[in-house]
Amino acid sequence: MSRDHLEGATAALGPTYDADAPFLELLARGAAAEAYDRPVLLARAEGGSGERIAALEHAKLLALRVRSELEGRRRREAELSALFETAHDLAGPRDVDAVLQAIVQRARSLLGTDIAYLSLHDPARGDTYMRVTEGSVAARFQQLRLGMGEGLGGLVAQTARPYVTDDYFRDDRFRHTTTIDAGVRDEGLVAILGVPLMLGPHVIGVLFAADRRARVFEREQIALLGSFAALAAAAIDTANLLSETRSALAGLERANEIIRDRSAVIERASDVHDRLAELVLRGGGVHDVAAAVSQVLDGTVEFLETAPATAVEASRAEGHAVRHQHDWIAAVAAGGELLGALVLRGHPGLDPVDQRTLERAAMVTSLLLLARRSAAEAEQRVRGELLDDLLEARDRDPRLLRERANRLHADLDATHVVLAARLDAAAPDADQEAAARRRLWSAASHLAATRHGLAAARDGGTVLLLPLEHGDTATELARRTALHLGTAVHEAVTVGASAPVRGLAADPDTVVTAYAEGRRCLDALRLLGRSGDGAAAEDFGFLGLLLAGDRDVAGFVDRTVGRVVAYDERRGTDLLRTLDAYFASGMSPARTKDELHVHVNTVAQRLERVGRLLGDDWQSPARALEIQLALRLHRLANQAPR
């Protein structure tokens, strides 16, 4: 939200929201977090009431949460933008030193570290040397050389794995040397993160980010630095390829035909690089990448989530496209996660440059998939936050609730059902249980997004708010949801549903009540041994009265004996009183006719009519119990004072 929009919102709220106004102004001008304490301190200094100070404290917490969310989104946008800019740099004829310098600068900026640097392997001397530094102030540090296994960087180069230390001099996992420690001490470094630069299975260098204070690097930051390292390796590989090409052209002046063929291949590679860069900039998808590469390589390229496992694993391990029968396969991976593969059909004799083109297309595909996942996760979080607010009744302004829902293509004025979902299988440990819950939340969020609903993780499971289509029932929706989620996570998922609810924007407490009802249905299903099933309160007969949040007595009576009541009202008959007398007489027609003072044949005819209205099983023990309860509730309702 821009500053003008925030200032306009502040003016529109007026004096009713005076507690929010100073924090909206702070948000509008992008103030530091410390500034949000000033309105509270000023109110206390002025002797403000406890109610006003509490309101200011609450508004401060909400404003800080909004500020944190905005900063997080800006940071994610900056990370993706930097990755795309770097990928675009690789597609153009930039000098490799300039690209590496840009990568180190962007890595330092996005990770917010004091220094970032890149070292490369020296095959002649068998060690690594500093190639690019950003933020370094110590000359001795900039001239360091690390042998294999020496220092944190030597350990990364030796093991081909990322390593991180929050206190370099106290970490004994790697070998300290006097020279390296002196350089690190001159630079004043404490926390260091290093990731390998890989070309296939070979480590060609290490990319570092370091701070002059203790710091814990998060998993996302390690993955981000790993992405920059992959781009840096690609830049070096591109430079090596161009160098090889120039040498070949200089040494093969007499082979004009070969030179022309090679030039044509390079032109195709440049063409695909330009096309891929354009696709990235205009927000193309993975299938657009496959189509562009298909045109350049004059073949059929497909993106597959599942491809021949042996070939995909070989491609991921080697970092190159590999031949599989008459096809070529390039793994699409990000860090240690396999996302799929690009498959070039029917090209057994692929040129090396075209092979690298396929590999770079796989890299761009992985970036696009990560960007799409990031956007999807952001939307899932926003949907979850809105549902959390509805469940906790944080925001009672119907206009604001509708606006937030509309941005997510959800309609809070439509009829909805609240569903509580939970996995049934017990995980062997806490980590696996947390992973299973994340899978359930992800599947529920995807379902909610496709159905224009909301989903959030809650109480060890997931809660969904889904619209109810015309002609559908809460029971059918619960069963479909249980089947869909169970199929998605490959485990049994039990789902309890509320009765249909309306007016969620006008009365957010409705969602709270409906969620409690859905959880009661979920607990009832599990107690009854119906794990992996879905149900609503209406499925439990008279027990549904105990499960339902609004105790829908009239609905229960109507579902159970409503047809008999309607028949009596239309025909002026006495079937309802006959049923009362029949059950009061122990289900004996003879005693019933004495109670009603009619002939036994009349009783039999009336009971036959009841059977046609209620079904042949109306005298079974379970149905008979529900009918007797409905008769008593109907009688009590008619005896109630008007």
C-alpha positions as CSV (number, residue, x, y, z in Angstrom):
1,M,0.0,0.0,0.0
2,S,1.4,3.4,-1.0
3,R,1.9,6.3,1.3
4,D,-0.9,8.3,-0.4
5,H,-3.3,5.4,0.1
6,L,-2.4,5.0,3.8
7,E,-2.8,8.8,4.4
8,G,-6.2,8.7,2.6
9,A,-7.3,5.8,4.7
10,T,-6.3,7.7,7.9
11,A,-8.4,10.7,6.9
12,A,-11.4,8.6,5.9
13,L,-11.4,6.7,9.3
14,G,-12.1,9.9,11.2
15,P,-12.1,10.4,15.0
16,T,-13.7,7.0,15.6
17,Y,-10.3,5.3,14.9
18,D,-8.1,7.9,16.6
19,A,-6.1,5.1,18.2
20,D,-5.2,3.7,14.8
21,A,-4.4,7.1,13.2
22,P,-0.8,7.7,14.5
23,F,0.2,4.2,13.5
24,L,-1.3,4.5,10.0
25,E,0.7,7.7,9.6
26,L,3.9,5.8,10.7
27,L,3.1,3.1,8.2
28,A,2.6,5.7,5.5
29,R,6.0,7.3,5.9
30,G,7.8,4.0,6.5
31,A,9.0,4.8,10.0
32,A,11.4,2.6,12.0
33,A,10.0,0.0,14.5
34,E,11.1,2.1,17.5
35,A,8.8,5.0,16.4
36,Y,5.7,2.9,17.1
37,D,6.2,3.2,20.9
38,R,5.9,7.0,20.8
39,P,2.1,7.3,20.6
40,V,1.7,5.0,23.6
41,L,4.4,6.9,25.6
42,L,2.9,10.2,24.7
43,A,-0.6,9.1,25.8
44,R,0.8,7.9,29.1
45,A,2.7,11.1,29.6
46,E,-0.5,13.1,29.0
47,G,-2.4,11.0,31.5
48,G,-4.6,9.2,29.0
49,S,-7.2,6.7,30.3
50,G,-6.3,3.0,30.6
51,E,-8.8,2.2,27.9
52,R,-7.1,4.6,25.4
53,I,-3.7,3.3,26.3
54,A,-4.9,-0.3,25.8
55,A,-6.4,0.7,22.5
56,L,-3.1,2.3,21.4
57,E,-1.2,-0.8,22.5
58,H,-3.5,-3.0,20.4
59,A,-3.2,-0.7,17.4
60,K,0.6,-0.7,17.8
61,L,0.8,-4.5,17.7
62,L,-1.4,-4.6,14.5
63,A,0.6,-1.9,12.8
64,L,3.9,-3.6,13.6
65,R,2.4,-6.9,12.2
66,V,1.4,-5.0,9.0
67,R,4.9,-3.4,8.8
68,S,6.6,-6.8,9.2
69,E,4.4,-8.3,6.5
70,L,5.1,-5.4,4.1
71,E,8.9,-5.7,4.8
72,G,8.7,-9.5,4.2
73,R,7.0,-9.1,0.9
74,R,9.4,-6.4,-0.2
75,R,12.3,-8.7,0.8
76,R,10.9,-11.6,-1.2
77,E,10.2,-9.4,-4.2
78,A,13.8,-8.1,-4.0
79,E,15.2,-11.7,-3.8
80,L,13.2,-12.8,-6.9
81,S,14.0,-9.6,-8.8
82,A,17.7,-10.1,-8.1
83,L,17.6,-13.7,-9.2
84,F,15.8,-12.8,-12.4
85,E,18.2,-9.9,-13.0
86,T,21.2,-12.2,-12.6
87,A,19.6,-14.8,-14.9
88,H,19.1,-12.0,-17.5
89,D,22.7,-11.0,-17.1
90,L,23.8,-14.5,-18.0
91,A,21.7,-14.2,-21.2
92,G,23.6,-11.1,-22.4
93,P,27.2,-10.7,-23.5
94,R,28.4,-9.3,-20.2
95,D,31.9,-9.8,-18.8
96,V,32.1,-12.6,-16.4
97,D,33.9,-10.4,-13.7
98,A,31.0,-7.9,-13.9
99,V,28.4,-10.7,-13.5
100,L,30.3,-12.2,-10.5
101,Q,30.6,-8.8,-8.9
102,A,26.9,-8.2,-9.4
103,I,26.1,-11.6,-7.9
104,V,28.2,-10.9,-4.8
105,Q,26.8,-7.4,-4.4
106,R,23.2,-8.7,-4.6
107,A,23.9,-11.6,-2.2
108,R,25.3,-9.2,0.4
109,S,22.4,-6.8,0.0
110,L,19.6,-9.4,0.1
111,L,21.1,-11.3,3.1
112,G,21.9,-8.1,4.9
113,T,25.5,-9.1,5.7
114,D,28.5,-7.0,6.4
115,I,30.5,-8.7,3.7
116,A,30.1,-11.2,0.8
117,Y,32.9,-12.8,-1.3
118,L,33.6,-15.5,-3.8
119,S,36.6,-17.8,-4.1
120,L,37.6,-20.0,-7.0
121,H,39.5,-23.2,-7.3
122,D,43.1,-23.0,-8.7
123,P,43.8,-26.4,-10.3
124,A,47.5,-25.7,-10.7
125,R,48.1,-25.1,-7.0
126,G,45.3,-27.3,-5.6
127,D,43.8,-24.5,-3.4
128,T,41.2,-21.7,-3.7
129,Y,41.8,-18.0,-4.0
130,M,39.7,-14.8,-3.5
131,R,38.1,-13.8,-6.8
132,V,35.5,-11.1,-5.8
133,T,34.9,-9.4,-2.5
134,E,32.2,-6.9,-1.4
135,G,32.4,-5.0,1.9
136,S,35.9,-6.2,2.7
137,V,38.3,-3.7,4.4
138,A,41.3,-5.9,5.2
139,A,44.0,-6.3,2.5
140,R,45.3,-9.6,4.1
141,F,41.8,-11.1,4.0
142,Q,41.4,-10.2,0.3
143,Q,44.6,-12.0,-0.6
144,L,43.8,-15.3,1.3
145,R,44.3,-18.7,-0.2
146,L,42.6,-21.7,1.3
147,G,43.8,-25.3,0.9
148,M,41.4,-28.2,0.6
149,G,39.9,-28.8,4.1
150,E,41.4,-25.6,5.6
151,G,39.0,-23.1,7.1
152,L,35.2,-23.1,6.6
153,G,35.6,-22.5,2.8
154,G,38.1,-25.4,2.5
155,L,35.6,-27.6,4.2
156,V,32.8,-26.5,1.8
157,A,35.1,-27.1,-1.2
158,Q,36.1,-30.5,0.1
159,T,32.6,-31.8,0.9
160,A,30.6,-29.9,-1.8
161,R,28.0,-29.0,0.9
162,P,27.0,-25.7,2.5
163,Y,28.4,-24.9,5.9
164,V,27.5,-22.2,8.4
165,T,29.0,-21.1,11.6
166,D,27.7,-18.5,14.0
167,D,31.0,-18.1,15.8
168,Y,34.0,-18.9,13.5
169,F,36.8,-19.0,16.1
170,R,34.8,-21.3,18.5
171,D,33.9,-23.8,15.7
172,D,36.1,-26.9,15.6
173,R,34.4,-28.7,12.7
174,F,37.0,-27.4,10.3
175,R,40.8,-27.0,10.4
176,H,42.0,-23.6,11.6
177,T,45.3,-22.3,10.3
178,T,47.3,-19.3,11.5
179,T,47.1,-17.5,8.1
180,I,43.4,-18.0,7.6
181,D,42.5,-17.1,11.2
182,A,44.7,-13.9,10.9
183,G,42.9,-12.8,7.8
184,V,39.4,-13.5,9.3
185,R,40.5,-11.7,12.5
186,D,41.7,-8.7,10.5
187,E,38.3,-8.5,8.8
188,G,36.5,-8.9,12.1
189,L,34.3,-11.7,11.0
190,V,32.2,-13.9,13.4
191,A,29.3,-15.6,11.5
192,I,30.1,-17.1,8.1
193,L,27.9,-19.0,5.6
194,G,29.6,-20.7,2.6
195,V,27.9,-22.6,-0.3
196,P,29.7,-24.5,-3.1
197,L,29.9,-23.4,-6.7
198,M,29.2,-26.6,-8.7
199,L,29.8,-27.5,-12.3
200,G,28.4,-31.0,-12.5
201,P,30.0,-33.0,-9.7
202,H,32.9,-30.7,-9.4
203,V,33.4,-27.8,-6.9
204,I,34.9,-24.8,-8.7
205,G,34.7,-22.3,-5.9
206,V,32.7,-21.1,-2.8
207,L,30.3,-18.2,-2.4
208,F,30.3,-16.7,1.2
209,A,28.2,-14.3,3.2
210,A,29.6,-13.2,6.6
211,D,28.8,-10.8,9.5
212,R,31.0,-9.1,12.0
213,R,28.7,-10.3,14.8
214,A,27.1,-13.5,15.9
215,R,24.2,-14.5,13.6
216,V,22.0,-17.5,12.8
217,F,21.4,-17.9,9.0
218,E,17.9,-19.2,8.2
219,R,17.2,-22.0,5.8
220,E,15.7,-19.6,3.2
221,Q,18.9,-17.5,3.3
222,I,21.0,-20.6,2.8
223,A,18.8,-21.6,-0.2
224,L,19.0,-18.0,-1.6
225,L,22.8,-18.0,-1.4
226,G,22.8,-21.4,-3.1
227,S,20.8,-20.0,-6.0
228,F,23.3,-17.2,-6.4
229,A,26.1,-19.8,-6.3
230,A,24.4,-21.7,-9.1
231,L,24.1,-18.6,-11.2
232,A,27.8,-17.7,-10.5
233,A,28.8,-21.2,-11.6
234,A,26.7,-20.7,-14.8
235,A,28.4,-17.4,-15.5
236,I,31.8,-19.1,-15.2
237,D,30.7,-22.0,-17.3
238,T,29.4,-19.5,-19.9
239,A,32.7,-17.7,-19.9
240,N,34.6,-21.0,-20.3
241,L,32.3,-21.9,-23.2
242,L,32.9,-18.6,-24.9
243,S,36.6,-19.0,-24.4
244,E,36.6,-22.5,-25.8
245,T,34.6,-21.2,-28.8
246,R,37.0,-18.4,-29.5
247,S,40.0,-20.8,-29.3
248,A,38.3,-23.2,-31.6
249,L,37.6,-20.4,-34.1
250,A,41.2,-19.2,-34.0
251,G,42.6,-22.7,-34.4
252,L,40.2,-23.9,-37.1
253,E,40.4,-21.1,-39.7
254,R,40.8,-23.6,-42.4
255,A,37.7,-25.5,-41.5
256,N,35.1,-22.9,-42.6
257,E,32.3,-25.4,-42.8
258,I,32.8,-26.5,-39.2
259,I,33.0,-22.8,-38.1
260,R,29.8,-22.0,-39.8
261,D,28.0,-24.9,-38.2
262,R,29.4,-23.9,-34.8
263,S,28.3,-20.4,-35.3
264,A,24.8,-21.5,-36.1
265,V,24.6,-23.5,-32.9
266,I,25.9,-20.5,-30.9
267,E,23.3,-18.3,-32.5
268,R,20.6,-20.7,-31.5
269,A,21.9,-20.7,-28.0
270,S,21.9,-16.9,-28.0
271,D,18.4,-16.9,-29.4
272,V,17.1,-19.2,-26.7
273,H,18.8,-17.1,-24.0
274,D,17.1,-14.0,-25.3
275,R,13.8,-15.8,-25.4
276,L,14.2,-17.2,-21.9
277,A,15.1,-13.8,-20.6
278,E,12.0,-12.3,-22.2
279,L,9.8,-15.0,-20.8
280,V,11.2,-14.4,-17.3
281,L,10.6,-10.6,-17.6
282,R,7.0,-10.9,-18.8
283,G,6.1,-13.6,-16.3
284,G,5.9,-16.7,-18.6
285,G,5.3,-20.2,-17.3
286,V,7.3,-23.4,-17.5
287,H,5.4,-24.6,-20.5
288,D,6.3,-21.4,-22.3
289,V,10.0,-22.1,-21.6
290,A,9.5,-25.6,-23.1
291,A,7.8,-24.2,-26.2
292,A,10.6,-21.6,-26.7
293,V,13.3,-24.3,-26.4
294,S,11.4,-26.6,-28.7
295,Q,11.5,-24.0,-31.5
296,V,15.2,-23.3,-31.0
297,L,16.3,-26.9,-30.9
298,D,13.9,-27.9,-33.6
299,G,12.4,-30.7,-31.5
300,T,9.7,-31.4,-28.8
301,V,10.6,-30.3,-25.3
302,E,8.3,-31.1,-22.4
303,F,8.3,-30.3,-18.7
304,L,7.4,-33.5,-16.7
305,E,7.0,-33.7,-13.0
306,T,7.8,-37.4,-13.2
307,A,10.5,-38.7,-15.6
308,P,12.7,-41.8,-15.7
309,A,14.2,-41.9,-12.3
310,T,17.7,-43.1,-13.2
311,A,18.2,-40.5,-15.8
312,V,16.9,-37.7,-13.7
313,E,19.1,-38.6,-10.7
314,A,22.1,-38.8,-13.0
315,S,21.4,-35.4,-14.5
316,R,20.9,-33.9,-11.0
317,A,24.2,-35.5,-9.8
318,E,26.2,-34.4,-12.8
319,G,24.6,-31.0,-13.3
320,H,24.2,-31.7,-17.0
321,A,21.5,-33.1,-19.4
322,V,21.9,-36.8,-19.9
323,R,20.9,-39.1,-22.8
324,H,18.2,-41.6,-22.2
325,Q,17.5,-43.9,-25.1
326,H,16.6,-41.5,-28.0
327,D,15.8,-38.5,-25.6
328,W,17.8,-36.0,-23.5
329,I,16.8,-35.3,-19.9
330,A,17.8,-32.3,-17.8
331,A,16.8,-32.3,-14.1
332,V,14.9,-29.3,-12.8
333,A,16.1,-28.8,-9.2
334,A,16.4,-26.1,-6.6
335,G,18.9,-26.8,-3.8
336,G,18.3,-30.4,-2.8
337,E,14.7,-30.6,-4.0
338,L,13.8,-32.2,-7.4
339,L,11.0,-30.3,-9.1
340,G,10.8,-32.3,-12.4
341,A,12.7,-32.5,-15.6
342,L,12.9,-31.0,-19.2
343,V,12.8,-33.8,-21.8
344,L,13.9,-33.3,-25.4
345,R,12.3,-36.0,-27.5
346,G,14.0,-37.8,-30.4
347,H,17.4,-36.0,-30.5
348,P,20.0,-38.7,-29.8
349,G,22.9,-36.7,-31.4
350,L,22.6,-33.4,-29.5
351,D,25.3,-30.8,-30.0
352,P,27.1,-29.8,-26.8
353,V,26.0,-26.2,-27.0
354,D,22.4,-27.3,-27.6
355,Q,22.9,-29.6,-24.6
356,R,23.9,-26.5,-22.5
357,T,20.9,-24.7,-23.9
358,L,18.7,-27.4,-22.5
359,E,20.4,-27.3,-19.2
360,R,20.0,-23.5,-18.9
361,A,16.4,-23.8,-19.8
362,A,16.1,-26.3,-16.9
363,M,17.7,-23.7,-14.6
364,V,15.3,-21.0,-15.7
365,T,12.4,-23.4,-15.2
366,S,13.5,-24.1,-11.6
367,L,13.5,-20.3,-11.0
368,L,10.0,-19.9,-12.4
369,L,8.7,-22.8,-10.3
370,L,10.3,-21.3,-7.2
371,A,8.7,-17.9,-8.0
372,R,5.3,-19.5,-8.6
373,R,5.6,-21.4,-5.3
374,S,6.6,-18.3,-3.5
375,A,3.5,-16.4,-4.9
376,A,1.2,-19.4,-4.0
377,E,2.6,-19.6,-0.5
378,A,2.1,-15.8,-0.1
379,E,-1.6,-16.2,-1.2
380,Q,-2.1,-19.2,1.1
381,R,-0.8,-17.1,4.0
382,V,-3.1,-14.2,3.2
383,R,-6.1,-16.6,3.0
384,G,-5.1,-18.2,6.3
385,E,-4.8,-14.8,8.0
386,L,-8.3,-13.7,6.9
387,L,-9.8,-17.0,8.2
388,D,-7.8,-16.6,11.4
389,D,-9.3,-13.1,11.8
390,L,-12.8,-14.5,11.2
391,L,-12.2,-17.3,13.7
392,E,-10.9,-14.9,16.4
393,A,-13.4,-12.1,15.4
394,R,-10.4,-9.6,15.2
395,D,-11.9,-7.4,12.5
396,R,-15.6,-6.7,12.8
397,D,-15.9,-4.1,10.0
398,P,-18.0,-5.8,7.3
399,R,-16.7,-3.5,4.6
400,L,-13.0,-4.3,5.4
401,L,-13.8,-8.1,5.6
402,R,-15.5,-8.0,2.2
403,E,-12.7,-6.1,0.6
404,R,-10.1,-8.5,1.9
405,A,-12.2,-11.5,0.8
406,N,-12.8,-9.9,-2.7
407,R,-9.1,-9.6,-3.3
408,L,-8.9,-13.4,-2.8
409,H,-12.0,-14.0,-5.0
410,A,-14.0,-15.1,-2.0
411,D,-17.6,-14.0,-1.3
412,L,-18.4,-13.8,2.4
413,D,-22.1,-13.1,1.7
414,A,-22.6,-16.5,0.0
415,T,-23.6,-19.6,1.9
416,H,-20.6,-21.4,3.4
417,V,-19.7,-24.5,5.4
418,V,-16.9,-24.6,8.0
419,L,-14.9,-27.8,7.9
420,A,-12.5,-29.1,10.5
421,A,-10.0,-31.6,9.0
422,R,-7.3,-33.7,10.7
423,L,-4.9,-36.5,9.9
424,D,-5.7,-39.8,11.6
425,A,-2.4,-41.7,11.4
426,A,0.0,-41.0,14.3
427,A,3.5,-39.9,13.1
428,P,6.5,-41.7,14.7
429,D,8.2,-38.4,15.8
430,A,7.5,-34.7,16.0
431,D,9.3,-33.7,12.8
432,Q,7.3,-36.2,10.7
433,E,4.1,-35.1,12.3
434,A,4.9,-31.4,11.6
435,A,5.7,-32.4,8.0
436,A,2.4,-34.3,7.6
437,R,0.5,-31.3,9.0
438,R,2.2,-29.0,6.5
439,R,1.2,-31.3,3.7
440,L,-2.4,-31.3,4.9
441,W,-2.4,-27.4,5.1
442,S,-0.9,-27.1,1.7
443,A,-3.5,-29.4,0.1
444,A,-6.3,-27.7,2.0
445,S,-5.0,-24.3,0.9
446,H,-4.9,-25.4,-2.8
447,L,-8.4,-26.7,-2.5
448,A,-9.6,-23.5,-0.9
449,A,-8.0,-21.4,-3.7
450,T,-9.6,-23.4,-6.4
451,R,-13.0,-23.3,-4.7
452,H,-12.9,-19.5,-3.8
453,G,-12.7,-20.4,-0.1
454,L,-10.3,-19.9,2.8
455,A,-8.0,-22.3,4.7
456,A,-5.8,-22.1,7.8
457,A,-3.8,-24.4,10.1
458,R,-5.4,-24.6,13.5
459,D,-5.6,-26.9,16.6
460,G,-3.3,-29.5,15.1
461,G,-5.3,-29.8,11.9
462,T,-6.7,-27.6,9.2
463,V,-9.9,-25.5,9.0
464,L,-11.6,-24.7,5.7
465,L,-14.3,-22.2,4.8
466,L,-15.8,-23.4,1.5
467,P,-18.9,-22.0,-0.4
468,L,-21.9,-24.3,-0.6
469,E,-23.1,-24.7,-4.2
470,H,-26.9,-24.8,-4.9
471,G,-28.3,-28.3,-4.4
472,D,-25.3,-29.4,-2.4
473,T,-25.3,-30.4,1.3
474,A,-22.8,-30.0,4.1
475,T,-22.5,-33.8,4.3
476,E,-21.7,-34.3,0.7
477,L,-19.1,-31.4,0.8
478,A,-17.5,-32.9,3.9
479,R,-17.2,-36.4,2.3
480,R,-15.7,-34.9,-0.9
481,T,-13.3,-32.8,1.1
482,A,-12.1,-35.9,3.1
483,L,-11.6,-37.9,-0.1
484,H,-9.8,-35.0,-1.9
485,L,-7.4,-34.2,1.0
486,G,-6.8,-37.9,1.8
487,T,-5.8,-38.5,-1.9
488,A,-3.6,-35.4,-1.9
489,V,-1.6,-36.3,1.2
490,H,-1.8,-40.1,0.8
491,E,-3.2,-40.5,4.3
492,A,-6.6,-40.8,5.8
493,V,-8.1,-37.4,6.6
494,T,-11.3,-37.1,8.7
495,V,-13.5,-34.0,8.1
496,G,-16.3,-32.7,10.3
497,A,-18.6,-30.0,8.9
498,S,-20.9,-27.4,10.3
499,A,-24.4,-26.6,9.1
500,P,-24.5,-24.1,6.3
501,V,-23.9,-20.5,7.5
502,R,-24.6,-17.1,6.0
503,G,-23.7,-13.5,6.7
504,L,-20.1,-14.1,7.7
505,A,-19.1,-10.5,7.0
506,A,-21.9,-9.0,9.1
507,D,-21.3,-11.4,12.0
508,P,-17.8,-12.9,12.2
509,D,-18.9,-14.8,15.4
510,T,-20.8,-17.1,13.1
511,V,-17.6,-18.6,11.9
512,V,-16.4,-19.3,15.5
513,T,-19.6,-21.1,16.3
514,A,-19.6,-23.1,13.1
515,Y,-16.0,-24.1,13.6
516,A,-16.8,-25.4,17.1
517,E,-19.7,-27.4,15.6
518,G,-17.4,-28.8,12.9
519,R,-14.8,-29.9,15.5
520,R,-17.5,-31.7,17.5
521,C,-18.6,-33.6,14.4
522,L,-14.9,-34.4,13.7
523,D,-14.5,-35.8,17.3
524,A,-17.7,-37.8,17.0
525,L,-16.5,-39.4,13.7
526,R,-13.2,-40.4,15.3
527,L,-14.9,-41.8,18.4
528,L,-17.2,-43.8,16.2
529,G,-14.3,-45.3,14.3
530,R,-15.1,-43.5,11.1
531,S,-11.6,-42.2,10.4
532,G,-11.1,-41.0,6.9
533,D,-14.8,-40.1,6.5
534,G,-16.6,-36.8,6.4
535,A,-19.9,-35.9,8.0
536,A,-22.1,-33.0,9.3
537,A,-24.3,-32.8,12.4
538,E,-27.4,-33.8,10.3
539,D,-25.8,-37.2,9.7
540,F,-26.0,-38.2,13.4
541,G,-29.8,-38.1,13.8
542,F,-30.8,-36.9,17.3
543,L,-27.1,-36.9,18.3
544,G,-26.8,-34.1,15.8
545,L,-28.7,-31.9,18.3
546,L,-25.8,-32.4,20.7
547,L,-23.2,-31.7,18.0
548,A,-24.8,-28.7,16.3
549,G,-23.8,-25.3,17.5
550,D,-27.3,-23.7,17.2
551,R,-29.3,-26.8,18.5
552,D,-31.6,-26.8,15.4
553,V,-34.6,-28.5,17.1
554,A,-37.1,-27.4,14.4
555,G,-34.8,-28.8,11.7
556,F,-34.5,-32.1,13.5
557,V,-38.3,-32.5,14.0
558,D,-38.9,-31.5,10.3
559,R,-36.3,-34.1,9.0
560,T,-37.7,-36.8,11.2
561,V,-41.6,-36.5,11.2
562,G,-42.1,-33.4,9.1
563,R,-43.9,-35.4,6.3
564,V,-46.4,-36.8,8.9
565,V,-47.0,-33.3,10.3
566,A,-47.6,-31.9,6.8
567,Y,-49.9,-34.7,5.9
568,D,-52.1,-34.1,9.0
569,E,-52.2,-30.4,8.2
570,R,-53.2,-31.0,4.6
571,R,-55.7,-33.8,5.1
572,G,-57.0,-33.1,8.6
573,T,-56.0,-36.6,9.7
574,D,-54.7,-37.7,13.1
575,L,-51.5,-39.6,12.2
576,L,-49.3,-37.7,14.7
577,R,-51.6,-38.5,17.7
578,T,-51.8,-42.1,16.5
579,L,-48.0,-42.3,16.5
580,D,-47.9,-40.8,20.1
581,A,-50.4,-43.4,21.3
582,Y,-48.7,-46.3,19.5
583,F,-45.3,-45.6,21.1
584,A,-47.0,-44.9,24.5
585,S,-48.8,-48.3,24.3
586,G,-45.5,-50.2,23.8
587,M,-46.0,-50.4,20.0
588,S,-49.1,-52.6,20.4
589,P,-51.9,-51.9,17.9
590,A,-54.5,-53.5,20.3
591,R,-53.6,-51.2,23.2
592,T,-53.3,-48.2,20.8
593,K,-57.0,-48.7,19.6
594,D,-58.1,-48.6,23.2
595,E,-56.2,-45.4,23.8
596,L,-57.6,-43.8,20.8
597,H,-61.1,-45.4,21.0
598,V,-61.0,-46.5,17.4
599,H,-61.2,-49.9,15.7
600,V,-57.9,-51.9,15.4
601,N,-58.2,-51.8,11.6
602,T,-58.2,-48.0,11.8
603,V,-55.0,-48.1,13.7
604,A,-53.5,-50.5,11.2
605,Q,-54.5,-48.3,8.3
606,R,-53.0,-45.2,10.0
607,L,-49.7,-47.0,10.7
608,E,-49.5,-48.2,7.1
609,R,-49.9,-44.6,6.0
610,V,-47.1,-43.6,8.4
611,G,-44.9,-46.3,6.9
612,R,-45.4,-44.9,3.4
613,L,-44.5,-41.4,4.6
614,L,-41.5,-42.3,6.8
615,G,-40.2,-45.4,5.1
616,D,-40.4,-49.1,5.8
617,D,-37.7,-49.0,8.5
618,W,-39.5,-46.5,10.7
619,Q,-40.2,-49.1,13.4
620,S,-36.5,-50.2,13.6
621,P,-35.0,-49.4,17.1
622,A,-32.8,-46.5,15.9
623,R,-35.5,-44.9,13.8
624,A,-38.2,-45.5,16.5
625,L,-36.0,-43.7,19.1
626,E,-35.5,-40.7,16.8
627,I,-39.2,-40.5,15.9
628,Q,-40.2,-40.6,19.6
629,L,-37.8,-37.9,20.4
630,A,-39.1,-35.8,17.5
631,L,-42.7,-36.3,18.6
632,R,-41.9,-35.2,22.1
633,L,-40.0,-32.1,20.9
634,H,-42.9,-31.3,18.5
635,R,-45.4,-31.6,21.4
636,L,-43.2,-29.4,23.7
637,A,-42.8,-26.8,21.0
638,N,-46.6,-26.6,20.4
639,Q,-47.2,-26.3,24.2
640,A,-44.7,-23.4,24.5
641,P,-46.3,-20.1,25.4
642,R,-46.8,-17.8,22.4
